[in-house]
Amino acid sequence: MILLNGKETANAIKQDIAAKVKEMVERGERAPHLVAIIVGEDGASKTYVANKEKNCQQVGFRSTVLSFPADITEEALLQKVAELNNDDEVDGFIVQLPLPKHIDEDKVINAISPKKDVDGFHPSNVGRMVLAEEAFVSATPYGIMLLLEHYGIETSGKHCVVLGRSNIVGRPIANLLSRKSLPGDCTVTLCHSRTKNIEKFTKDADIIIAAIGVPEFLKGDMVKEGVVVVDVGITRVPADNEKGYRIVGDVEFESVAPKASYITPVPGGVGPMTIISLMKNTFRARELKLKK
Ligand code: NAP
């Protein structure tokens, strides 16, 4: 069994981006600039945004965090999005989700210029990804693709079972892996909460991408020998430690790992790949702007 080490892979990509930013700046161009909008006081959102900021600093990007109170109106938030769309000093920006209930998330995402939508959530980017055109692919599926590529995982002709059909993970990764490209060329089965007898599919899978948010759902007796397993799940479960919780994936590592040829750990697998993919998208946004 080989660990698909997201931390190491992300670090290698980080160094590559940092070197390219240095070159860019030495050429007299300004460094890429990523802006994150955060609304309210959600602890997890703050942690994610702080992590993104740290990564920006490490690769030499300029980073700005715009924090707004939870009671900001939808109109005011849309106004801010419009300003960022028109700000030439901003290459890409993200609106950290979830947003408070009184704000229509779709409306906000649709208002972001697709050229600055480095989260890849805008329908235009989703559509372009489906058509295999140049697009910002959302960070988690993009990160999974980079991880599979980095480890040279054979995907062509393989049966890939994706667990979960969310717009940010399950559906895009199912689409990417079914595309006529590498990684890709998989035969994909997409399972969700209405799927009957999930084991029937997982037992036949060469590759499993688990993204359902149910701790340790996938057990050793549900997979075949040699399977490649990518565990996207992140759930905090109470634990007797300093933090009072530990992070658990969707895969029961102890029982699945001995049967797997490759498997991601949680944490240290998909998580670091997600953040570095956002950095890659931001760098790409800057490059595309310079090409104009
Ligand atoms: P989500 O929007 O809640 O979607 C969960 C999906 O799993 C849904 O399609 C749901 O089916 C399906 N599902 C739930 N319970 C199931 C079950 N018992 N059997 C089969 N399918 C089931 O979740 P998400 O945003 O995609 O996130 C999934 C997990 O990945 C979460 O733990 C999240 O924290 C984690 N995550 C990690 C990263 C990272 O960077 N590592 C990034 C994003 C998400 P229905 O559609 O039928 O409801």
py3Dmol code that shows the C-alpha trace and the ligand (Angstrom):
import py3Dmol

protein = """\
ATOM      1  CA  MET A   1       0.000   0.000   0.000  1.00  0.00           C
ATOM      2  CA  ILE A   2       1.299   3.432  -0.947  1.00  0.00           C
ATOM      3  CA  LEU A   3       0.069   6.592   0.750  1.00  0.00           C
ATOM      4  CA  LEU A   4      -1.137   9.307  -1.610  1.00  0.00           C
ATOM      5  CA  ASN A   5       0.594  12.040   0.339  1.00  0.00           C
ATOM      6  CA  GLY A   6      -1.281  15.275  -0.372  1.00  0.00           C
ATOM      7  CA  LYS A   7       0.920  17.313   1.912  1.00  0.00           C
ATOM      8  CA  GLU A   8       4.127  16.396   0.087  1.00  0.00           C
ATOM      9  CA  THR A   9       2.523  16.740  -3.341  1.00  0.00           C
ATOM     10  CA  ALA A  10       1.045  20.122  -2.470  1.00  0.00           C
ATOM     11  CA  ASN A  11       4.447  21.287  -1.174  1.00  0.00           C
ATOM     12  CA  ALA A  12       6.104  20.328  -4.459  1.00  0.00           C
ATOM     13  CA  ILE A  13       3.432  22.265  -6.409  1.00  0.00           C
ATOM     14  CA  LYS A  14       3.775  25.164  -3.978  1.00  0.00           C
ATOM     15  CA  GLN A  15       7.499  25.444  -4.705  1.00  0.00           C
ATOM     16  CA  ASP A  16       6.782  25.382  -8.424  1.00  0.00           C
ATOM     17  CA  ILE A  17       4.224  28.199  -8.131  1.00  0.00           C
ATOM     18  CA  ALA A  18       6.564  30.227  -5.871  1.00  0.00           C
ATOM     19  CA  ALA A  19       9.350  29.966  -8.471  1.00  0.00           C
ATOM     20  CA  LYS A  20       6.979  31.129 -11.234  1.00  0.00           C
ATOM     21  CA  VAL A  21       5.765  34.070  -9.131  1.00  0.00           C
ATOM     22  CA  LYS A  22       9.374  35.065  -8.477  1.00  0.00           C
ATOM     23  CA  GLU A  23      10.046  35.007 -12.231  1.00  0.00           C
ATOM     24  CA  MET A  24       6.919  37.061 -12.853  1.00  0.00           C
ATOM     25  CA  VAL A  25       7.956  39.698 -10.328  1.00  0.00           C
ATOM     26  CA  GLU A  26      11.519  39.760 -11.670  1.00  0.00           C
ATOM     27  CA  ARG A  27      10.062  40.468 -15.121  1.00  0.00           C
ATOM     28  CA  GLY A  28       8.513  43.587 -13.585  1.00  0.00           C
ATOM     29  CA  GLU A  29       4.960  42.232 -13.356  1.00  0.00           C
ATOM     30  CA  ARG A  30       3.008  42.415 -10.133  1.00  0.00           C
ATOM     31  CA  ALA A  31       2.372  39.187  -8.232  1.00  0.00           C
ATOM     32  CA  PRO A  32      -1.052  37.480  -8.442  1.00  0.00           C
ATOM     33  CA  HIS A  33      -3.618  38.884  -6.034  1.00  0.00           C
ATOM     34  CA  LEU A  34      -6.311  36.706  -4.420  1.00  0.00           C
ATOM     35  CA  VAL A  35      -9.156  38.210  -2.407  1.00  0.00           C
ATOM     36  CA  ALA A  36     -11.330  36.206  -0.015  1.00  0.00           C
ATOM     37  CA  ILE A  37     -14.706  37.471   1.163  1.00  0.00           C
ATOM     38  CA  ILE A  38     -15.852  36.088   4.467  1.00  0.00           C
ATOM     39  CA  VAL A  39     -19.260  36.811   5.971  1.00  0.00           C
ATOM     40  CA  GLY A  40     -20.015  36.213   9.653  1.00  0.00           C
ATOM     41  CA  GLU A  41     -18.098  34.476  12.381  1.00  0.00           C
ATOM     42  CA  ASP A  42     -18.151  30.809  11.359  1.00  0.00           C
ATOM     43  CA  GLY A  43     -15.077  29.197  12.972  1.00  0.00           C
ATOM     44  CA  ALA A  44     -14.431  26.639  10.222  1.00  0.00           C
ATOM     45  CA  SER A  45     -14.710  29.317   7.508  1.00  0.00           C
ATOM     46  CA  LYS A  46     -12.235  31.524   9.359  1.00  0.00           C
ATOM     47  CA  THR A  47      -9.784  28.619   9.629  1.00  0.00           C
ATOM     48  CA  TYR A  48     -10.081  27.880   5.890  1.00  0.00           C
ATOM     49  CA  VAL A  49      -9.563  31.516   4.946  1.00  0.00           C
ATOM     50  CA  ALA A  50      -6.569  31.866   7.313  1.00  0.00           C
ATOM     51  CA  ASN A  51      -5.046  28.786   5.687  1.00  0.00           C
ATOM     52  CA  LYS A  52      -5.580  30.220   2.216  1.00  0.00           C
ATOM     53  CA  GLU A  53      -3.906  33.457   3.330  1.00  0.00           C
ATOM     54  CA  LYS A  54      -0.931  31.514   4.665  1.00  0.00           C
ATOM     55  CA  ASN A  55      -0.585  29.645   1.368  1.00  0.00           C
ATOM     56  CA  CYS A  56      -0.754  32.930  -0.567  1.00  0.00           C
ATOM     57  CA  GLN A  57       2.114  34.299   1.487  1.00  0.00           C
ATOM     58  CA  GLN A  58       4.149  31.136   0.957  1.00  0.00           C
ATOM     59  CA  VAL A  59       3.893  31.325  -2.847  1.00  0.00           C
ATOM     60  CA  GLY A  60       4.405  35.104  -2.986  1.00  0.00           C
ATOM     61  CA  PHE A  61       0.831  36.144  -3.855  1.00  0.00           C
ATOM     62  CA  ARG A  62      -0.763  39.265  -2.538  1.00  0.00           C
ATOM     63  CA  SER A  63      -3.766  38.288  -0.450  1.00  0.00           C
ATOM     64  CA  THR A  64      -6.618  40.321   0.962  1.00  0.00           C
ATOM     65  CA  VAL A  65      -9.373  39.164   3.279  1.00  0.00           C
ATOM     66  CA  LEU A  66     -12.580  41.201   3.307  1.00  0.00           C
ATOM     67  CA  SER A  67     -14.647  40.399   6.391  1.00  0.00           C
ATOM     68  CA  PHE A  68     -18.276  41.435   6.666  1.00  0.00           C
ATOM     69  CA  PRO A  69     -20.757  41.060   9.525  1.00  0.00           C
ATOM     70  CA  ALA A  70     -23.344  38.263   9.306  1.00  0.00           C
ATOM     71  CA  ASP A  71     -26.107  40.823   8.803  1.00  0.00           C
ATOM     72  CA  ILE A  72     -24.650  42.335   5.616  1.00  0.00           C
ATOM     73  CA  THR A  73     -27.444  42.658   3.050  1.00  0.00           C
ATOM     74  CA  GLU A  74     -27.433  40.635  -0.139  1.00  0.00           C
ATOM     75  CA  GLU A  75     -27.405  43.883  -2.080  1.00  0.00           C
ATOM     76  CA  ALA A  76     -24.280  45.157  -0.278  1.00  0.00           C
ATOM     77  CA  LEU A  77     -22.495  41.855  -0.852  1.00  0.00           C
ATOM     78  CA  LEU A  78     -23.408  41.890  -4.554  1.00  0.00           C
ATOM     79  CA  GLN A  79     -22.100  45.440  -4.728  1.00  0.00           C
ATOM     80  CA  LYS A  80     -18.771  44.273  -3.286  1.00  0.00           C
ATOM     81  CA  VAL A  81     -18.619  41.439  -5.825  1.00  0.00           C
ATOM     82  CA  ALA A  82     -19.214  43.955  -8.636  1.00  0.00           C
ATOM     83  CA  GLU A  83     -16.388  46.148  -7.320  1.00  0.00           C
ATOM     84  CA  LEU A  84     -13.971  43.216  -7.251  1.00  0.00           C
ATOM     85  CA  ASN A  85     -15.035  42.188 -10.774  1.00  0.00           C
ATOM     86  CA  ASN A  86     -13.993  45.638 -11.972  1.00  0.00           C
ATOM     87  CA  ASP A  87     -10.829  45.988  -9.894  1.00  0.00           C
ATOM     88  CA  ASP A  88      -7.820  45.547 -12.140  1.00  0.00           C
ATOM     89  CA  GLU A  89      -5.589  44.871  -9.140  1.00  0.00           C
ATOM     90  CA  VAL A  90      -7.553  41.711  -8.293  1.00  0.00           C
ATOM     91  CA  ASP A  91      -6.903  38.548 -10.336  1.00  0.00           C
ATOM     92  CA  GLY A  92      -9.204  36.159  -8.541  1.00  0.00           C
ATOM     93  CA  PHE A  93     -11.566  36.123  -5.607  1.00  0.00           C
ATOM     94  CA  ILE A  94     -13.620  33.702  -3.621  1.00  0.00           C
ATOM     95  CA  VAL A  95     -16.689  34.069  -1.460  1.00  0.00           C
ATOM     96  CA  GLN A  96     -16.303  31.670   1.442  1.00  0.00           C
ATOM     97  CA  LEU A  97     -19.384  29.452   1.794  1.00  0.00           C
ATOM     98  CA  PRO A  98     -21.730  28.910   3.517  1.00  0.00           C
ATOM     99  CA  LEU A  99     -23.323  32.357   3.539  1.00  0.00           C
ATOM    100  CA  PRO A 100     -25.999  33.404   6.055  1.00  0.00           C
ATOM    101  CA  LYS A 101     -29.506  32.162   5.208  1.00  0.00           C
ATOM    102  CA  HIS A 102     -30.829  35.560   4.073  1.00  0.00           C
ATOM    103  CA  ILE A 103     -28.309  35.668   1.207  1.00  0.00           C
ATOM    104  CA  ASP A 104     -28.929  33.673  -1.973  1.00  0.00           C
ATOM    105  CA  GLU A 105     -25.623  31.829  -2.565  1.00  0.00           C
ATOM    106  CA  ASP A 106     -26.406  31.081  -6.218  1.00  0.00           C
ATOM    107  CA  LYS A 107     -27.095  34.729  -6.893  1.00  0.00           C
ATOM    108  CA  VAL A 108     -23.726  35.704  -5.388  1.00  0.00           C
ATOM    109  CA  ILE A 109     -21.798  32.989  -7.258  1.00  0.00           C
ATOM    110  CA  ASN A 110     -23.500  33.932 -10.526  1.00  0.00           C
ATOM    111  CA  ALA A 111     -22.464  37.547  -9.994  1.00  0.00           C
ATOM    112  CA  ILE A 112     -18.743  36.701  -9.892  1.00  0.00           C
ATOM    113  CA  SER A 113     -16.936  37.310 -13.174  1.00  0.00           C
ATOM    114  CA  PRO A 114     -16.079  33.837 -14.587  1.00  0.00           C
ATOM    115  CA  LYS A 115     -12.591  35.196 -15.320  1.00  0.00           C
ATOM    116  CA  LYS A 116     -12.012  35.819 -11.606  1.00  0.00           C
ATOM    117  CA  ASP A 117     -13.979  32.820 -10.317  1.00  0.00           C
ATOM    118  CA  VAL A 118     -10.956  30.883  -9.043  1.00  0.00           C
ATOM    119  CA  ASP A 119     -13.249  28.613  -6.976  1.00  0.00           C
ATOM    120  CA  GLY A 120     -14.715  27.403 -10.282  1.00  0.00           C
ATOM    121  CA  PHE A 121     -18.311  27.551  -9.020  1.00  0.00           C
ATOM    122  CA  HIS A 122     -19.749  29.872 -11.694  1.00  0.00           C
ATOM    123  CA  PRO A 123     -22.068  28.024 -14.144  1.00  0.00           C
ATOM    124  CA  SER A 124     -19.889  29.232 -17.003  1.00  0.00           C
ATOM    125  CA  ASN A 125     -16.799  27.535 -15.550  1.00  0.00           C
ATOM    126  CA  VAL A 126     -18.773  24.392 -14.690  1.00  0.00           C
ATOM    127  CA  GLY A 127     -20.108  24.241 -18.261  1.00  0.00           C
ATOM    128  CA  ARG A 128     -16.686  24.819 -19.775  1.00  0.00           C
ATOM    129  CA  MET A 129     -15.228  22.080 -17.576  1.00  0.00           C
ATOM    130  CA  VAL A 130     -17.928  19.656 -18.778  1.00  0.00           C
ATOM    131  CA  LEU A 131     -17.058  20.578 -22.376  1.00  0.00           C
ATOM    132  CA  ALA A 132     -13.331  20.115 -21.578  1.00  0.00           C
ATOM    133  CA  GLU A 133     -12.640  23.742 -22.451  1.00  0.00           C
ATOM    134  CA  GLU A 134     -10.243  26.066 -20.592  1.00  0.00           C
ATOM    135  CA  ALA A 135     -11.950  26.637 -17.225  1.00  0.00           C
ATOM    136  CA  PHE A 136     -11.334  27.149 -13.558  1.00  0.00           C
ATOM    137  CA  VAL A 137     -12.075  23.734 -12.081  1.00  0.00           C
ATOM    138  CA  SER A 138     -13.200  23.806  -8.462  1.00  0.00           C
ATOM    139  CA  ALA A 139     -10.373  23.244  -6.035  1.00  0.00           C
ATOM    140  CA  THR A 140     -11.177  19.842  -4.507  1.00  0.00           C
ATOM    141  CA  PRO A 141     -11.794  17.902  -7.750  1.00  0.00           C
ATOM    142  CA  TYR A 142      -8.860  19.699  -9.368  1.00  0.00           C
ATOM    143  CA  GLY A 143      -6.680  18.728  -6.389  1.00  0.00           C
ATOM    144  CA  ILE A 144      -7.724  15.082  -6.692  1.00  0.00           C
ATOM    145  CA  MET A 145      -6.806  15.101 -10.395  1.00  0.00           C
ATOM    146  CA  LEU A 146      -3.393  16.600  -9.596  1.00  0.00           C
ATOM    147  CA  LEU A 147      -2.800  13.983  -6.899  1.00  0.00           C
ATOM    148  CA  LEU A 148      -3.692  11.086  -9.244  1.00  0.00           C
ATOM    149  CA  GLU A 149      -1.455  12.612 -11.902  1.00  0.00           C
ATOM    150  CA  HIS A 150       1.444  13.141  -9.488  1.00  0.00           C
ATOM    151  CA  TYR A 151       1.427   9.476  -8.466  1.00  0.00           C
ATOM    152  CA  GLY A 152       0.952   8.266 -12.048  1.00  0.00           C
ATOM    153  CA  ILE A 153      -2.233   6.384 -11.157  1.00  0.00           C
ATOM    154  CA  GLU A 154      -3.552   4.496 -14.179  1.00  0.00           C
ATOM    155  CA  THR A 155      -7.107   5.668 -14.816  1.00  0.00           C
ATOM    156  CA  SER A 156      -7.780   4.736 -18.446  1.00  0.00           C
ATOM    157  CA  GLY A 157     -10.414   2.007 -18.711  1.00  0.00           C
ATOM    158  CA  LYS A 158     -10.727   1.735 -14.931  1.00  0.00           C
ATOM    159  CA  HIS A 159     -14.021   1.568 -13.102  1.00  0.00           C
ATOM    160  CA  CYS A 160     -14.213   4.591 -10.810  1.00  0.00           C
ATOM    161  CA  VAL A 161     -16.928   4.752  -8.183  1.00  0.00           C
ATOM    162  CA  VAL A 162     -17.646   8.209  -6.798  1.00  0.00           C
ATOM    163  CA  LEU A 163     -19.559   8.362  -3.521  1.00  0.00           C
ATOM    164  CA  GLY A 164     -21.460  11.653  -3.238  1.00  0.00           C
ATOM    165  CA  ARG A 165     -22.954  13.923  -5.903  1.00  0.00           C
ATOM    166  CA  SER A 166     -22.407  17.434  -4.537  1.00  0.00           C
ATOM    167  CA  ASN A 167     -21.767  20.272  -6.966  1.00  0.00           C
ATOM    168  CA  ILE A 168     -18.379  20.992  -5.392  1.00  0.00           C
ATOM    169  CA  VAL A 169     -16.914  17.475  -5.242  1.00  0.00           C
ATOM    170  CA  GLY A 170     -18.846  14.412  -6.417  1.00  0.00           C
ATOM    171  CA  ARG A 171     -20.321  15.606  -9.697  1.00  0.00           C
ATOM    172  CA  PRO A 172     -17.282  17.497 -10.973  1.00  0.00           C
ATOM    173  CA  ILE A 173     -14.830  14.702 -10.137  1.00  0.00           C
ATOM    174  CA  ALA A 174     -17.164  12.139 -11.766  1.00  0.00           C
ATOM    175  CA  ASN A 175     -17.221  14.332 -14.834  1.00  0.00           C
ATOM    176  CA  LEU A 176     -13.463  14.944 -14.926  1.00  0.00           C
ATOM    177  CA  LEU A 177     -12.631  11.266 -14.584  1.00  0.00           C
ATOM    178  CA  SER A 178     -15.023  10.327 -17.375  1.00  0.00           C
ATOM    179  CA  ARG A 179     -13.459  12.838 -19.790  1.00  0.00           C
ATOM    180  CA  LYS A 180     -11.405  11.737 -22.770  1.00  0.00           C
ATOM    181  CA  SER A 181      -8.084  12.732 -21.185  1.00  0.00           C
ATOM    182  CA  LEU A 182      -5.557  11.656 -18.607  1.00  0.00           C
ATOM    183  CA  PRO A 183      -6.239  11.383 -15.756  1.00  0.00           C
ATOM    184  CA  GLY A 184      -9.638  10.345 -17.072  1.00  0.00           C
ATOM    185  CA  ASP A 185     -11.039   7.790 -19.521  1.00  0.00           C
ATOM    186  CA  CYS A 186     -12.650   6.033 -16.562  1.00  0.00           C
ATOM    187  CA  THR A 187     -15.983   4.269 -16.568  1.00  0.00           C
ATOM    188  CA  VAL A 188     -17.690   6.159 -13.772  1.00  0.00           C
ATOM    189  CA  THR A 189     -20.463   5.151 -11.387  1.00  0.00           C
ATOM    190  CA  LEU A 190     -21.870   7.981  -9.288  1.00  0.00           C
ATOM    191  CA  CYS A 191     -23.471   6.837  -6.012  1.00  0.00           C
ATOM    192  CA  HIS A 192     -25.509   8.900  -3.551  1.00  0.00           C
ATOM    193  CA  SER A 193     -27.896   8.496  -0.644  1.00  0.00           C
ATOM    194  CA  ARG A 194     -30.575   6.886  -2.850  1.00  0.00           C
ATOM    195  CA  THR A 195     -28.208   4.309  -4.346  1.00  0.00           C
ATOM    196  CA  LYS A 196     -29.284   0.781  -3.453  1.00  0.00           C
ATOM    197  CA  ASN A 197     -26.666  -1.721  -2.368  1.00  0.00           C
ATOM    198  CA  ILE A 198     -23.630   0.558  -2.598  1.00  0.00           C
ATOM    199  CA  GLU A 199     -21.242  -2.330  -1.830  1.00  0.00           C
ATOM    200  CA  LYS A 200     -22.178  -3.903  -5.149  1.00  0.00           C
ATOM    201  CA  PHE A 201     -20.493  -0.939  -6.859  1.00  0.00           C
ATOM    202  CA  THR A 202     -17.632  -0.314  -4.431  1.00  0.00           C
ATOM    203  CA  LYS A 203     -16.616  -4.008  -4.527  1.00  0.00           C
ATOM    204  CA  ASP A 204     -16.198  -3.744  -8.297  1.00  0.00           C
ATOM    205  CA  ALA A 205     -14.323  -0.421  -8.217  1.00  0.00           C
ATOM    206  CA  ASP A 206     -10.703   0.038  -9.298  1.00  0.00           C
ATOM    207  CA  ILE A 207     -10.793   3.591  -7.956  1.00  0.00           C
ATOM    208  CA  ILE A 208     -13.063   4.968  -5.220  1.00  0.00           C
ATOM    209  CA  ILE A 209     -13.530   8.664  -4.481  1.00  0.00           C
ATOM    210  CA  ALA A 210     -15.415   8.962  -1.189  1.00  0.00           C
ATOM    211  CA  ALA A 211     -17.095  12.356  -0.666  1.00  0.00           C
ATOM    212  CA  ILE A 212     -20.192  11.900   1.462  1.00  0.00           C
ATOM    213  CA  GLY A 213     -19.285  13.288   4.880  1.00  0.00           C
ATOM    214  CA  VAL A 214     -20.197  10.090   6.753  1.00  0.00           C
ATOM    215  CA  PRO A 215     -17.281   9.155   9.043  1.00  0.00           C
ATOM    216  CA  GLU A 216     -15.647   5.787   8.212  1.00  0.00           C
ATOM    217  CA  PHE A 217     -18.489   4.786   5.886  1.00  0.00           C
ATOM    218  CA  LEU A 218     -16.315   2.727   3.529  1.00  0.00           C
ATOM    219  CA  LYS A 219     -15.078  -0.458   5.225  1.00  0.00           C
ATOM    220  CA  GLY A 220     -12.534  -3.060   4.190  1.00  0.00           C
ATOM    221  CA  ASP A 221     -15.193  -5.637   3.279  1.00  0.00           C
ATOM    222  CA  MET A 222     -16.712  -3.195   0.750  1.00  0.00           C
ATOM    223  CA  VAL A 223     -13.615  -2.983  -1.492  1.00  0.00           C
ATOM    224  CA  LYS A 224     -11.539  -5.302  -3.625  1.00  0.00           C
ATOM    225  CA  GLU A 225      -7.786  -5.965  -3.391  1.00  0.00           C
ATOM    226  CA  GLY A 226      -5.641  -3.356  -5.153  1.00  0.00           C
ATOM    227  CA  VAL A 227      -8.236  -0.573  -5.105  1.00  0.00           C
ATOM    228  CA  VAL A 228      -7.106   3.079  -5.231  1.00  0.00           C
ATOM    229  CA  VAL A 229      -8.942   5.076  -2.557  1.00  0.00           C
ATOM    230  CA  VAL A 230      -9.268   8.857  -2.321  1.00  0.00           C
ATOM    231  CA  ASP A 231     -10.934   9.966   0.898  1.00  0.00           C
ATOM    232  CA  VAL A 232     -12.387  13.469   0.631  1.00  0.00           C
ATOM    233  CA  GLY A 233     -14.440  13.359   3.829  1.00  0.00           C
ATOM    234  CA  ILE A 234     -13.677  15.658   6.730  1.00  0.00           C
ATOM    235  CA  THR A 235     -15.818  15.256   9.823  1.00  0.00           C
ATOM    236  CA  ARG A 236     -14.964  16.480  13.285  1.00  0.00           C
ATOM    237  CA  VAL A 237     -15.743  13.814  15.868  1.00  0.00           C
ATOM    238  CA  PRO A 238     -15.398  14.339  19.628  1.00  0.00           C
ATOM    239  CA  ALA A 239     -12.071  13.126  20.999  1.00  0.00           C
ATOM    240  CA  ASP A 240     -10.261  13.073  24.293  1.00  0.00           C
ATOM    241  CA  ASN A 241      -7.473  15.446  23.239  1.00  0.00           C
ATOM    242  CA  GLU A 242      -6.497  19.112  23.567  1.00  0.00           C
ATOM    243  CA  LYS A 243      -8.774  20.237  20.738  1.00  0.00           C
ATOM    244  CA  GLY A 244     -11.665  18.090  21.899  1.00  0.00           C
ATOM    245  CA  TYR A 245     -12.113  16.612  18.417  1.00  0.00           C
ATOM    246  CA  ARG A 246     -10.317  14.690  15.697  1.00  0.00           C
ATOM    247  CA  ILE A 247     -10.759  14.762  11.942  1.00  0.00           C
ATOM    248  CA  VAL A 248     -12.217  11.604  10.429  1.00  0.00           C
ATOM    249  CA  GLY A 249     -12.619  10.754   6.757  1.00  0.00           C
ATOM    250  CA  ASP A 250     -15.296   8.764   4.929  1.00  0.00           C
ATOM    251  CA  VAL A 251     -13.041   5.705   4.839  1.00  0.00           C
ATOM    252  CA  GLU A 252     -12.222   3.322   7.671  1.00  0.00           C
ATOM    253  CA  PHE A 253      -8.485   3.519   7.097  1.00  0.00           C
ATOM    254  CA  GLU A 254      -7.509   0.536   9.286  1.00  0.00           C
ATOM    255  CA  SER A 255      -9.640  -1.949   7.358  1.00  0.00           C
ATOM    256  CA  VAL A 256      -9.382  -0.442   3.839  1.00  0.00           C
ATOM    257  CA  ALA A 257      -5.651   0.430   3.709  1.00  0.00           C
ATOM    258  CA  PRO A 258      -4.385  -3.192   3.845  1.00  0.00           C
ATOM    259  CA  LYS A 259      -6.409  -3.998   0.694  1.00  0.00           C
ATOM    260  CA  ALA A 260      -5.594  -0.767  -1.171  1.00  0.00           C
ATOM    261  CA  SER A 261      -2.762  -0.219  -3.649  1.00  0.00           C
ATOM    262  CA  TYR A 262      -2.928   3.534  -2.981  1.00  0.00           C
ATOM    263  CA  ILE A 263      -4.874   5.460  -0.361  1.00  0.00           C
ATOM    264  CA  THR A 264      -5.046   9.048   0.910  1.00  0.00           C
ATOM    265  CA  PRO A 265      -4.648   9.703   4.629  1.00  0.00           C
ATOM    266  CA  VAL A 266      -7.020  12.019   6.507  1.00  0.00           C
ATOM    267  CA  PRO A 267      -5.730  14.584   7.297  1.00  0.00           C
ATOM    268  CA  GLY A 268      -2.862  15.181   4.852  1.00  0.00           C
ATOM    269  CA  GLY A 269      -4.505  13.797   1.706  1.00  0.00           C
ATOM    270  CA  VAL A 270      -7.079  15.768  -0.251  1.00  0.00           C
ATOM    271  CA  GLY A 271      -7.128  18.781   2.121  1.00  0.00           C
ATOM    272  CA  PRO A 272      -3.703  20.249   1.201  1.00  0.00           C
ATOM    273  CA  MET A 273      -4.401  19.509  -2.496  1.00  0.00           C
ATOM    274  CA  THR A 274      -7.582  21.589  -2.340  1.00  0.00           C
ATOM    275  CA  ILE A 275      -5.764  24.698  -1.150  1.00  0.00           C
ATOM    276  CA  ILE A 276      -2.893  24.366  -3.592  1.00  0.00           C
ATOM    277  CA  SER A 277      -5.395  24.017  -6.455  1.00  0.00           C
ATOM    278  CA  LEU A 278      -6.867  27.366  -5.516  1.00  0.00           C
ATOM    279  CA  MET A 279      -3.337  28.789  -5.726  1.00  0.00           C
ATOM    280  CA  LYS A 280      -2.907  27.210  -9.162  1.00  0.00           C
ATOM    281  CA  ASN A 281      -6.191  28.697 -10.358  1.00  0.00           C
ATOM    282  CA  THR A 282      -5.192  32.135  -9.071  1.00  0.00           C
ATOM    283  CA  PHE A 283      -1.834  31.942 -10.812  1.00  0.00           C
ATOM    284  CA  ARG A 284      -3.636  30.927 -14.017  1.00  0.00           C
ATOM    285  CA  ALA A 285      -6.035  33.873 -13.678  1.00  0.00           C
ATOM    286  CA  ARG A 286      -3.041  36.217 -13.455  1.00  0.00           C
ATOM    287  CA  GLU A 287      -1.354  34.589 -16.455  1.00  0.00           C
ATOM    288  CA  LEU A 288      -4.518  34.848 -18.563  1.00  0.00           C
ATOM    289  CA  LYS A 289      -4.828  38.520 -17.674  1.00  0.00           C
ATOM    290  CA  LEU A 290      -1.215  39.166 -18.697  1.00  0.00           C
ATOM    291  CA  LYS A 291      -1.836  37.439 -22.044  1.00  0.00           C
ATOM    292  CA  LYS A 292      -4.713  39.785 -22.894  1.00  0.00           C
TER     293      LYS A 292
END
"""
ligand_1 = """\
48
NAP
P -22.556 17.315 0.618
O -22.850 18.501 -0.214
O -23.162 17.174 1.953
O -22.927 16.031 -0.249
C -22.853 14.757 0.297
C -23.205 13.743 -0.761
O -23.086 12.447 -0.177
C -24.642 13.863 -1.276
O -24.650 13.631 -2.670
C -25.394 12.751 -0.523
O -26.432 12.174 -1.287
C -24.300 11.722 -0.359
N -24.504 10.878 0.812
C -24.707 11.268 2.085
N -24.841 10.192 2.882
C -24.693 9.105 2.105
C -24.719 7.713 2.335
N -24.918 7.208 3.561
N -24.538 6.894 1.290
C -24.343 7.378 0.054
N -24.300 8.687 -0.236
C -24.485 9.536 0.782
O -20.992 17.123 0.851
P -19.675 17.701 0.108
O -19.665 19.170 0.237
O -19.515 17.071 -1.213
O -18.573 17.115 1.088
C -18.436 15.740 1.332
C -17.373 15.541 2.378
O -16.142 16.031 1.867
C -17.604 16.301 3.693
O -17.067 15.555 4.752
C -16.798 17.574 3.487
O -16.397 18.142 4.724
C -15.618 17.024 2.735
N -14.913 18.013 1.908
C -13.576 18.002 1.992
C -12.836 18.872 1.231
C -11.348 18.832 1.333
O -10.704 19.781 0.963
N -10.779 17.725 1.801
C -13.477 19.747 0.359
C -14.863 19.706 0.248
C -15.580 18.814 1.025
P -27.744 13.003 -1.738
O -27.309 13.857 -2.898
O -28.694 11.961 -2.165
O -28.170 13.794 -0.545
"""
view = py3Dmol.view(width=600, height=400)
view.addModel(protein, "pdb")
view.setStyle({"model": 0}, {"cartoon": {"style": "trace"}})
view.addModel(ligand_1, "xyz")
view.setStyle({"model": 1}, {"stick": {}})
view.zoomTo()
view.show()
